Amino acid sequence: MCGIVGYVGNKPAIDILLDGLEQLEYRGYDSSGVALKCSESIKVYKAEGKLINLREELAPHAYELAKSTTGIGHIRWATHGAPTVVNAHPHTCNCGNLVVVHNGIIENYKELRAELEAKGCKFKSQTDTETVAHLVASVYAEVKDLKKAVQLAAKKLQGAYALCIMHNSEPNKIVATKRNAPLIVGVGENEFYVASDVPAFIKHTKRAIYLSDNQVVTLTSNSIELEDESGNILTPKIELLPWEPVALSKMGYKHFMLKEIHEQPDVIRNILVGKLHTSDSDIVLDEVKLTKETLKKLNRIQIIACGTSLHAAMIGKYIIENFCEIPVDVEASSEYIYRKTVTDEHTLVIGVSQSGETADTLTAIKQSKARGSHILIITNRPDSAMAREADSLVPVNAGIEVSVAATKSYIAQLTSFYLLALYMAEVKETMAKSDLTSLKSEILQLPQKIEQILAHKENIQACARKYANTRDFIYIARGINYPTALEGALKLKEISYINATGYPAGELKHGPIAMLDETMPVLSILMNGTVYEKLLSNSEEAKARNARMIALTNSDDAKLDDLFDYIIKVPDVTELLSPIIAMIPLQLIAYYIAEFLGKDVDQPRNLAKSVTVE
């Protein structure tokens, strides 16, 4: 959520800031701004809406700003205060000499604001961030040292934050710190970058330092100083980033979402490399530290996640219970952290997060770890804060995902859950060898089956066009594909703004059936297996209420032709693996409907890619 970019070096800072913010647009935002150290003062420019508006604001000042080699920038997703120019970052103190950009939420900002107003500070915005600007400036007035002022001020802050701060009296310097929010330093030749995520500077350098909580870094064009909150000097650990700048290219696709949907066969292949060689080989998860003795002592598993990751977790529950015979609870992280949870050393807690920085899930993980639970993290970012809390780790290897609506990271999470469940079943010896071999064989074939779907998208595109103008949409499924219905509905809601809802098909007659008429599309996820006939009966109930019926199926059942107005066929697959195959057409339906409606597919309104506030 939100994005920070900072630069100090020997190049025009404005170009690097704007390009870096553009690379972070995928995170979602509603305003933007930059601050640059010019000859006599720090200049601040802000704009509502997209970056193009900020570029227009900056255009008349291009000549002057091109001389600046130090600056910080920000794209904001509104939390405190409306998305206005006044509330946009950067924020300054009253005299304008100190400027700050911030990701996260300062929980005690109201108390701090009251104290600062009593001292004479005049607030212009509704944000919690402006409190930081006044607080650091007031400390600076006493200590006359920016690094020391940031260290002292940070001790008074409660909540989550990533901060980048400049002061006019200390030119060509950026001081940054963080707590429970991501912040990374990029290391160049006589230049440094600081950002909330790697894409902001990956095209300039692949060397980076991941800041830990409460560390304070001071950057100039030719020096870096890293200290802990008490001022003890630390040696920075420089890591080599694995990403290439080409990962941020659309590679000829109209949108990142469509590109990322098409990357999914290779994503699965990348996950399987080194983990599953043949159908007869054991699952290899080197970073999972669950021994047979550990698994024997477990009396429950808790999976905590948010959004799309929560739907992956629901399928994870189904297959872990099926394969491993251990009871599994799944709960939204935002609910988990505000109730008394029964978690101890006999509980395996699995956190699922694409970014590994999701604030609610990170808090839940820390709470469970404090109670002695074994923590296993499934994430696309093995360098993330959540991964660093883990006892065991399953990196999903999806590569960078730019589109706000998760697609390939979801499929990667599902694949990782299958590997984890099979691994645990092998260790516990709860599945027959023949069943293990059969499932592994089908998993190895999944990439080719997804490629078959992607090679024949015309029918899916035609279906999307037919239903693009509907105001409501219902997805129904049963058993293992109920979460697939929820995720399909979420994708449509996220990028088309159509009111889509997923239901367990057996629940239709307990209320939702009242909504059905000739205007309501109902999409049945009708995969061969134990609940096929039951779901067929539920679909007939909907048809009897004149609903517009769509089937997503791998069945050749002739009865479907009379029951459904539209049929989307997918390759045959065992019921236990059907959520992976079924999800691909649902992603494409959401994508094409949003495209037909002219929506901003990659950056839907009000959404952020990484939600780093509770």
N, C-alpha and C positions, 0 to 999 in steps of 0.2 A: 504494500500500500504506500503510495507516494514514491517519489524518487529523488535522490540526492546525487549531485555531481559537483566535484570541486577540482580545481587545477591550479598548480603553481609551477612555473617553469620558465621557458624562454620563447614560447609560441603565443600567438593571440589566443587568450583564454576564451573569448566569446565563441569562437568557432568550435572549440572542444566542448564547451558547456552545452551549446545548443545541440550538437551532434549527440552528446552523451544523453541528454534529456530525451532526444528522439528515440534513442535505443531503449529507453526505459518506458516509453509510452505504453507498452503492453501491460504495465502494472495498473493502468487505469488512473485518470486524473481529471480535474475540472478547472484548474488554473495553473499558471506557471510564472516563474520569475527568475531573475539573475541579479547578482551583485558583483561589480567589478571594481578593483582598486585602480583608480585613475591617478593622475598626477597630484592633485590636491585633496581629493576626497574619494569616498566609496560611492559609486553610482548604483542606484537600484531601479530596476525596471520590472513591471509586472503586467499580467494580462489575464482576463477571464478566458475560459474555453481552451481551445487547442493551441498547440505551439505556434501555428501560423500567425495567430494574433500577437504573440510575443515578438515574433520576427518582424512584424509590421511596426510594432512599437519601437523596436531597436533600429530599424532601417535609417531614420534620419540622423542617428548618432554613430553610424558605422565607422567613420574615419577616426573619431576620438577613441572609440572602444577598441579598435584594432590594436592600439598601442598597449593595452592592458595585458599583463601576463599572469594575473592572479584573479581568481574569481570563484564564486560558488553559485550553484543553480538548483532549482527545485521544481518538481511538478507535484501538485497537491490534490489529494482526495479528501474532500471536506469531512471533518469530524466536529470541530468546534467552530460554529459560524458558517454562514452560507458561502458558496463559491464566488466570492467577489474579489475585486482588485485589492481592497483594503485587507482582506483576510488572507490573500495569497502570500506566499513566502518569496523572498527573504523578509524577515522582520528586523527592525532596528530599535535601538534605544532612542531616547528623546533627542539627543544631540546628533544622531545619525552616524556617529563614529564607529559604533559596533553593529555588526550585522550577523544574523544567524539563519540557518535553514535546519529543519527538524522533521524527522519521521517518528511516529509513535504518539503516545498520549501522556501528558504530565497530569497525574491524578490529583495532585495537591495544588494545582495552579490557582484555584480560587483563593485559598489561604495565602499563597505567595503574592498574588495580585493585590489583596487587601493590604498586606504589609508594605508592598512597594508603593502603592498609591498613598499610603500614610506618609511615606518619605518624599512624596512630591512627583513620582513618576506619572506621566500622562499616557493613558492607553488609547490607541486608535482602533484596534481590532477586537473581535470577539474570541480570538484564538488563545489556546494555552501556550502556543509558541512565543508570542510576544512577551509573556512572563519571563521566559528564559533570557530574552534579549535584555530586559531591564535588570534582571537579577545578576547576570554576568557583568553588565556595565557598572552596577552599583558596587560589586566586589572589586572590579578593575580600578575604580576610582580610589580604592584604598591601597591595593597591592601594586598597581602600575605594571603588571605582568600578565599577559593574556593567558598563558598556559596555567599559571597559578590561579587566576581568577576562574577559569573553567573547572579546575580540580575542586576548588572550594565551593563553587556554586553547585556543581553536580551532586555534592553530598546532601544538598537540601531538596533535591528533586526526587519525587516518588513516581513510579510508573515505568513506562518504556520510552526509550529515546535513542535516536542517532542524531548527533549534532555536529554541524560544521560551522565554525565561527571565525570571523575576521575582525580586525580593529584597524582603523585608519592610522593610528600612531605606531603600528607595527606592520609596515608594508611588506608585501611579498611573503606573507605567512598565513597559514591556515592551521587552526587547532581543532581537533575532532575527538569525540568520545562517544561511547555507546553503552546502553544497558538494555538487554532483552529486545534488541532490534539490530538487523544486520548492517555492517559498515566495513568496507574493504578498501585498502590502500593499494593502488597500482604503482609499481616502481619502474620508472623509466630512466633515461640518461639525462641527468641534470633536470629532472622534472618528476613530479609526483601527481597522482590522481587519487581522488577519494570518492567513493560512490556506494550506494546502497545495493548495487548488484553489478556483476561482472560485465554485462553487455555494454555498460557505459564507457568502458575504456579498453575492451579486449582488442580492438583494432590497433591500439597504440602500444600495448605491452601485454605480455602473458605472465609477468612476474607480479605476485600479489602478496599482501600481508592481511590475514584475517584478524581483525581486532577482537579481543575478548572483552567481556563486560568490565566496565569501570576503568579500562585502560585509556590513557590520553596520549594522542599522537600530535606532534608539532612538525609541520612540513614547511620547508622553504625550497627554493629551486635546487639547492645543492646539499640539503641535510634532512635527516629524519631523526626525531627523538621520540622514543616510546617510554612511557612511565606508567606505573600503576597509580591507583587513586591516592596513595600516600606519597608519591613523588619518587619512588624507587626506580632507578633506570633499568630498563629491560632490553634484551637483545631481540630485535625483530626477527621473526621466522619467515623468510621469503619462500613462497611456494610457487610452483610452475602450474599455470592454469591449463586444463586439458582441452579447452574449447578453441575452435577456429572461428574467425569473423564470418566465414561463409554460412555458419549456422544462423546468422541473423538476416540472411537473404531469403526472399520469397521464391527464388529459383524458378521464376517464370509463372508461378501460380498467382491467381488474382488476390488471394488472401493467405495470410499465415495459417489460418485455421484449415483451409483446404490442403495446403502443403503438409501440415502436421497430421492430418487424417491419412494422407498417402504415405507418410513415413512409418505408419504403424507396423507393417510387415517386417521392416528392417529393425524396428524397435524390439519386437519380440525376438528376432534372431540375435540381436545384441545381448539381450538378457540371457538367452539360453547358452551363449558361448561361455565355456568354462564351467557351466552349472549343470547342463544336461547334454551329454554327448550322444548317447543312443538310448533306445527304449529299454535296453537291458542294463544300463549303467545307473549307479546311484546318483542322487541329487547331491551336488557339491555347493555348499553355502559356507565359504571360508570365514565370513564375518558373523556367523550365527553361532553363539556359544551355548547351545542348549544340548546338554548331554542326556543320555538315557536316564541317569539318576535324577537330573533336574526335572525332566518331563514327568517322571514318576511321582515326584513330590507336588506337582501342580494340581490344584483342585479347581482352578478356573482360569480363564483367559478373558481379559478386558481389551477391547479395541476401541480407541478413541480417535475421532477425526471430525472434519468439517466438510460441508458441501459435497463436491464430487468424490472426495476421498472417503466420505462417510458411506456413500453408495458402494464403493469398492470394499469397504470394511464389512458391509452387510453380506456381500457375497463371500468374503473371507470367513465370516462366521459360519455360513452354510457349509463350506467345504472343509473347514477345520473340524467342525463337529462330525461331519460325515466321514472324514478320513481318519481322525485321531481320537474320537470318542472323549473329547474334553469339552465341558460346557463353556460356551462363549457368550459374553455380553457385548453389545455394541452400543455406544452412546455418543451423542454430539458433544464435542469437547466443551462447548460453551455451557452446557448443562452439567457436565461432569464436575467442573471445578467449583460449582457453587452449591454442592450438597455433600453430605457425609458419605464417603465412599468406603466400602469394605474391601480393602486392598492390603495385602501383606506379602511375606516372602514366599508364599505358596501361590501367588498370582503372577502370571505373565501378562504384562501390559504392553500392548502393541500400539504405537502411535503412527498414524498415516498422514503424510503431508507432502504435496508436490514440492513446495519450496523448502520445507524443513524449518520454516520460520513462523508458521501460523501461531499467533500469540496464544489463543485459547488452548491449542493442543500442546504447545510448549509448557504452559503453566501446569496443565494436567499431568504431563510427563514428570515434571519436577516434583509435584505433590506425591505421585506414586513412588518415585524413586526414594523419596524421603521415608516412605513406609517400608522399604526393603524389597519392593517388587523388582523382578528382572525386567529391564526395559529393552524392547525391540522396536527399532524404527524402520519404517518403509518410506523412503524418500527419494526424490529425484536429485537431491543435492547432498551428497556425502560430506560436503564441506560446511554444512549448515549448523546452526545452534542446536537443533534437535539431535542431529547425528552425533554431536559431541557429548550429549547426555546419555547416549545409548550404551547398553551392555552388549547388545547384538544389533547388527545392521544388515538390512537388505537394500542396497542401492538399486533403483529401478532402471537406470541407464537409458532414460528416454531422450537425453540431450536437452538443450534449451528449448523451452516451449514459450513462444512469443504471444500467441493468441490468448486473450483472457479466458475464453471458454476452454476448459481442459479437454483434450481428446487423447493424444498419444500418452500423456502421463497417466490417464485413467486406465488405458489398456495395459500399460506397463505395471501399474499397481495390481491389476487383476492377475497378470502373468506371475508377478512376484508372490502373490498370495497362493497361487497354485503350487509354485515351487516350494514355498515354505510349508504348506500343508502336506505335500508329498514327502518332504524332508522329515518332518516330524513323524509322519506315519511310518517311514522307514526306520527311524530311530526307535520308535515305540513298538514297532512290529504289529500295527493294528490293521494292516491291509494285506490281502493275499497278493503273492508275487505276480500272479496273472493279471490282477486288476491294476497293479502298479505299472506293469509293462504296457498294458493296453492304453492307459491314460497318457503315459509318456509318449507313446507312439503318436497319439492324436495331437498332443501339444506340439510336437515337432512338425506336424503338418499344418498348424494354424496359419503361419505366414502365407503359404500358398493359397489357402482358402480365402484369406482376406484379400489377396491380390485378385482372386476371381471376382469378388464383389466390386472391387475398385475398377476393374477392367470393363464392367458392365453396369455403369451408373445411370444409363439413360432412363431405365424404368423408375429408379428412385427419384431422379430429377423430374420426371413427368408427374409422379405422385405428389411431389412437393409443390409443383406449379398448380395442380388441381386444388390443393387445400391451403394455398398461401393466404387466401383472404378470409379464412375463418377467424373468429374472435376467441374461440375456446377449443381445447383439444384434450382428449382423454387417452391415456395409455393404460392398458391392463395386462397383467401377467399373473402367474402363480409360481410358488416355489422359488427356485433359485433365480428366476428372472423377474421377480417383483422389484428388486433393486434396479434392474435394467430398465423397467418402466419408469421408475423414479428419475433415473439419470437421463433417459430420453426426454422426459418432460422438462427436466431442468435445462437441458441444452436448448430446447425450443424457447423456453421462457427467457433465458439469458440473452440470446442474440436476436430474437424476433419480437420479444415483448408480448407474445401471445399467451393467454392464460391457460397454461398446460398443466395437467395434474396426472400423476401416476397412482393407480389403485391396485390392491390385490383383487383379482377378478371376482373372487367369491364375496367381496364386500360391496359390489355394485348394488345388489338388491337391498342392502342395509342403509340406503340413503341416497348415494350418488345417482342411482337410476332415475331419480326425479328430474335430473338435468337433461336427460336424453330426449332428443327430437330430431327432426330431419336436418337441422343445422349443425348437429354435433358430430364431428369425426371421432371415432373410437378405433384406436390401433391396438390390435391383439398380438402380443408376442407369443406365438403359437408354435413352440418347438416340440418335436417328438420326445416323448418321455412319460413319466409317471402322471403328470397332470394334464396331458394333452386333451383327453376326452372331457375333463372337467372344464377346461378353458374354452373348449369348443361349445359346451353347453352355455357357459356365461356369455359367449359371443352371440349365441342365438337369442338370449334374453335381450341383449342390446339391440339386435337386429329387429326384434319384435316391437321395439319402441322407435323404429324408423331411423336409428342412428346411421351415419355414413360409415361403413365398416371397411377397415384396412387390416390385412393380415401380413405379419412378418413371420415367415415360416420356412422350415426345411422339409415340410411334408408334401407328399404327392397325393394327398387325400382328395378324391374327386368332389366330395361334399363341399369343399371350400369355394368352388366356383359359384355356387348358388348363394352362399352365405355372405361373401365379401364383394364389395365394389372394386377393391383394388388389392392385388396380391403381390408382395415383394418376396421373392424366393432367395434363399441363401444356401450355401453348400451344407450338406448333411454333416452333423457332428453329434457326439454323445451329449446327452442332456447336461451333464456336469460341466462341460466346457462351452455350452451354448451362449453364456453371457458375453463372451469375447466376440463371437461371430455375430450375435444379434445386435451388438452396439454399433457396428460400423454403419449399417443403413440408417440408424436413428441419428447418428452424427451428421450424416449427409442430408437427411431430410431437414434437420434444423438449419444446416448451412444454406441449402438451396432456398428454403422459405425466406430466411433472412435476406439472402441476396436478391430474390425477386421483389422483396418489399423495400429494397434500397437501404437497409440498416447498416450501421458501422459494425461489420462482423467481428473484427479483431479487437475492437475497443467499445464494447457495449456500454451504454450509459450506466452510471452509478456503481459500476463494478471495478474491483481492483484484483490484480493477479495474485498478489501475496498479501494476505490480510494480517498485518503485524500489530494490530491493536485489538483489544478485547471488546 
